[in-house]
Amino acid sequence: MKSLHAQHHALADSTYQLDVLNPAQTVGARFPAFAAKLRETGLLPLRPTEMKVMQINVGKMCNQVCKHCHVDAGPDRTEIMTRETMQQCLDALAQTDIQVVDLTGGAPEMNPDFRWFVEGISALGRQVIVRCNLTIIVANKKYNDLPEFFVKHGVQVVSSLPHFAAGRTDAQRGEGVFDRSMRALHMLNAVGYGIEGSGLMLDLVYNPSGAFLPGNQVSLEREFKQRLTRDHGVSFNNLLAITNLPVSRFLDYLIESGNYDGYMDKLVQAYNPVAAANVMCRSTISVGWDGLLYDCDFNQMLDLPVATASARHIRDFDLDALQNRNIVVNQHCYGCTAGAGSSCGGATA
């Protein structure tokens, strides 16, 4: 399976995605503008609170091509953050009190300067989160020692596992992914990750396999723990339930399966003002592989940069200007505000 980018698919163009999300005949009618929903609930303009997290996409290269990937990542993607841009991120961090750096991709570990970057962030005394797809750990011998590297730097590991059943996971992420994920989880458990009292955090991420919202996060976590412990002897700390946003490959799936209108209607009807008040973009700044700044990872994939003309690149990082910006919103934002809410840290309400 190739990325949409490699297929020269129309949805590889962010402008086209935004056209799909914002057809003139539906905005304000069947699907009201998200900004109008915020206005109704007293949240427009949406403004930052305290910036607590810098999320950095270090490249779109990945060893997997998952069906719902909003990054459209894969082995055929060549966008990779350079060490120069990484240094600019470190320089920006040194100016702030931001305590958490969330590294994502693609598979962030495939960036040739990944370990150098983690070491640099750790030297600043900041907490590192790595969005690890698990299979990268067993994909090649050069990655087999990642669990030990993570331990050395106190990295928090957050890994996607769509389901505790092999068939459900493989259907979304590729044949054999579940078994390789179990191998990687055993390797992480062996060095202490996910083990009570170790202090080494291993969280799993659940996202639905179809055009529906995730179930209750607490109930899902209980079921995942029971099944993974019983059937595979695997332990983890928390389960984070994330809603699929209508971006990139999941948007393609919705259109091809005839579920787009129905799914958007679900998101709109499930709008929750409490979730909207707690969206992750209020406390996070997102850095693209090329250093451009965004309000969130989803805006990054839709090429919607921060509304701060003087500070749109990490080399021009200006915390005061970014704290006083208006957050850019669009129709996909309904995904983060539906039901119990959704963020990179799971439910928000």
C-alpha positions, 0 to 999 in steps of 0.5 A: 500500500502506497501513501496518498502522496505517492499515489498522486491522490487528490486528497494528498493536496491539503487545499482539496481536503479543505474544499471537501470539508468546507463545501459551500452548500453544507457549511451553515446548513447541514454542517454548521461552521465549527467557528459558529459552534464555538461562538454559541458556547462563548469560546470564539475566538479560541485562545491558548491557555498555558503552553505546556507541550511542544509536539514535534513531527520529526518526519513523515517516513514510517515503516507502516502504511496504516489505513487511517493515518492522518499524516499519510506517513509511509516508507515512501515519504522522504520528509525528514527534520534536519539536525539544524531544525532540531537545534532550533527546537532546542534553542526555543525550548531553552527560552521557555518553561515548556516541560513536555516534548512530544515526538511524533512522525511517521515513525520518529525513530527513523529520523537519523538524528532521533537519538541525538535529539532525545539526548538534547531534550533530556539535557534540558531537563524536559520530559520526552514522549515518543509516539512509537508504533511498536513494530519499529522496535522489531523492524530492524536490528538497529532499533532492537535496543530502543527500549533500553535507550528509552529507559536511559532517558526516562522517555514516556512511550505512547503506542497505537494499538487499535484493538486487542484482537489481532484481526482488528489491528491488522485490518487497520495497520497491516498484516502481521502488525499485531504479532509484531506489536506484541513482541515489542510490548514484551520487550518494553515490559522486560525493561520495566515499561508498563510495570507497576512501580517502575516509573516507566510509563507505557500508554496505548492508544485506541482509535475506532476501526470505522466511522464511529466514535470511541467508547468510554475510555475507562471501560475500554482501558479495563477491557484492554488490560484484561485481554492483553494480560490474559491472552498475551501477558502484556502490561501497560499503564493507560489507554488513550481513546482518540477520535478519528478526524476527517483528515487525509487517509481517514477522510479518503476512507469516509468518502470511499465507504459512503460514510462522510456525511453520516460521520460528520453529522455524528461529530456535529451532533456530539459537540461538547462545549466542555471538551471544546474548552479543553482542546489540546491546541490551547496548551500545545504548539505543534512543530512541523518537520520543516520547522513551521508552527501550527496549533495542532498536529491536524492543522499541520497536516492541513497546512493551516499555520498559526495565525502569528505572522511574526512567529510561524517558524521555530527559528522565530519562536516568540512565546509571548506572541504565540500565547496571544494568538487566536487558534485557527479552527476548521470543520475537522475540529469537530473531531476533538470536541465530540462526546468525551473529547479527543486529544493526543492524551485521550479524552478531555471531558 
